[in-house]
Amino acid sequence: MFIDVDTSQEEWFYFFSSSLDPNTGNIIYDEPVKDARVQIRSLTPFVEKRLASRKKAVERVYNPRTRSMDRVSYYADPTPEESQAERDDIWDYAITGIEGFKDSSTGQVITCTRENKLKLMRIPVFDRFVARCLQLLDSAGAKIKEEERENFTDGSDG
């Protein structure tokens, strides 16, 4: 089995729209559009780096059983502004390229800037698209080459 350990790999995805089934609530994905695509990379390295850089808060808490002060450490909850900034940073990191998208009001080509990425992520269809692409990227981490699978099945038969 071959496992791709390079988690910073970027991949292009052709844009596909989606809708919600009113009866079941499931997402229905449409066929990809070949004239618009987005380059996306895995969030794993970004999230790991952010978690490693978080600071722990430490407090002394009275323990009634032992009648001593116990040291308790925890990650402090971010403020709403910090949470929003972190979400914006996540989308800016994940989306690395945009091609073939045009603004419906001006007709201008949408470039791959932080501002445009955040505007696109506020659109539910685009948000579902990026979520599905990230899901596909994460599931593609472990790949078995077809030749090795054939060799394995041929060798195990006899």
ABEGO torsion letter per residue (X at the ends): XBBBABAABBBBBBBBBBBBBAAAGBBBBBBBBAABBBBBBBAAAAAAAAAAABBBBBBBBBBAAAGBBBBBBBBBBBBAAAAAAAAAAAAAAABABBBGBBBAAAGBBBBBBAAAAAAAAABAAAAAAAAAAAAAAAAAABBBBAAAAAAAAAAAAX
